[in-house]
Amino acid sequence: MASVQIRDVVKNFGDTKILHGVSVDIADGEFAVLVGPSGCGKSTLLRMIAGLEEITGGSISIGGREVNQLPPKERDIAMVFQNYALYPHMTVFDNMAFSLKLAKVPRAELDKKVARAAEILGLQQLLERYPRQLSGGQRQRVAMGRAIVRNPQVFLFDEPLSNLDAKLRVQMRTEIRELHQNLKSTSVYVTHDQIEAMTMADKIVVMRDGHIQQVGSPLELYDWPANVFVAGFIGSPSMNFLPATAVEGGDKTQILLATGDALTLPYLVEVVLGQPLLLGLRPECCRLEATGDGVDAEILVIEPTGADTVLICRVGKTDITVVLHQRTMFKVGDRVKWLPDLARAHLFNEGSGERVAIAPR
Amino acid sequence: MSLSRLLENRNFLGFLFMLPAAALLLVFLTYPLGLGTWLGFTDAKIGRAGVWVGLENYIYLFGDQVARLSLFNTVFYTAVATTVKFALGLWLALLLNKNLPFKSFIRAVILLPYIVPTALSALAFWWIYDTQFSIVSWGLVRLGLIDHYIDFLGDPWLARASVIVANIWRGIPFVAICLLAGLQTISPSYYEAAVLDGATPWQMFRYITLPLLTPIIAVVMTFSILFTFTDFQLIYVLTRGGPLNATHLMATLSFQRAIPGGALGEGAALATAMVPFLLAAILFSYFGLQRRAWQQ
């Protein structure tokens, strides 16, 4: 097992810059998830760790040893590909044994290692089958088995669940997580799905356009998003953003919504008065009342999901999402009062998108 | 059944649409093949419709030294030429599958020998092999490697080698381009997985490329064998079967006996004698092509 250090890593394809100096530390045994929209450079970074892409600048170390110049097979890593890349002309057994055969591992030891991996993944009955005779989930398991038999220092996963249907994806998510808890191996996992990131990661690295936006545990990112992008990317349904202006300092900051409603935050934030802001509120951080002291809202859509109710409301010119943890008596078209829980609100600078710091007292 | 009802019947319509193709096949393939086979069992000569003589032509050809030599020549020619064409074609295809500079230009150049009419390129080779004006001899003399011009087409073994080289030159593009097409269907992710599994370039070729290319190789090599076994143009322009029948293939000898020699029955029998060999090649491809367990 080993840690992974990524220092100021740059990647160019010709004149196109893909990564602009990225640094991440992944501790020994940690499950790190690189997440971001497509084209953000997360897969490229993973392939650079694997040695499938050259490193234009900066350095990558595995277990304290810089691997920039090492060929993939000397980096002691294993990778699970998005399309699994199982050799179609080899049986499940041969697919898993291929790397060991190339390494000239004695037959008895090879059999033992493959048998162990097959047992962990429940593949014992499928060893003589060819990849085309397997279901998507089984292929996925074989791809993981191929990685496990090598007992590598680091596991790399490149969107391994994106070719599976929704139900299987949830199941495999748990399986990969369990596998990690048993093997305790350092893992780097790439996905564009923030739910996968939230449910699986010890550490999430949010990327966008070749820059790291924020690094932290799932709940850190959820509770303290560093900017509007992270705030909107993490969490489902997404955070609501309402334009606002800071109107008063004093003991507690007061902000004015575009609707004309003034809201007083329960804390003081470092803002210049008159500065354009974005008020960020998670869908579950508010209440709806028929009457009372709140912001005027109109209900546009009601989506009951059973446990929760999701409502789309119009506040001023902005549509916001509200999640209620109970059933609702409101109907579409009702005019209601929206009462945000301002203690759990986030403020962002509208221009830069950065989080506005809470003023020290 | 009325005509309009008939025209709405799927089976009848299918039959109707099939008729032109069937007619073409009957007129241009089945009839000549049947006629050739029939002639082989007669003593037809030019200007004289023959009578049925049974296996007489075949028995005669079996004892004929020239016919036996032509069988040996054909097998030798096919074996050597297809083996070399396969090796060089595969090598070229592997090269072209890499990211070379001017890739499309090089691919176009590779196709050239295939585009030039065979008779024309055979003439060029005739000139290259000429006893007095051969550029190869001239070059070797100028380099001081030999002191007199080589008589490429005058010595039996040299002549065999020379026509084989010409055939290889002509046949490589077909093999290379088909194998290149096959190589491009192999997903690059297999090679990435193999790199991570620790495979060397040779091991990737041996354990990934070759097995995944086998179905294409089977088709391409079958066609290559068929084309080479039935070759006529190159030989006829270059040597007409000489010297001393050393380069006579079954196809050229069959023509020689039937048309200039006038013995239609004998020539037809010789041509028909090629069929079992061609069938064997097709059977080879049939079994080589059978879906492997791993194929989709």
Interface residues (C-beta under 8 A of the other chain):
Chain A: A50 G51 L52 P71 P72 K73 I77 A78 M79 F81 N83 A85 Y87 P88 H89 M90 F98 S99 L102 A103 Y130 P131 R132 R146 R150
Chain B: S187 S189 Y190 E192 A193 A194 V195 L196 D197 G198 A199 Q203 Y207 I208 P211 L212 R292 A293 W294 Q295 Q296
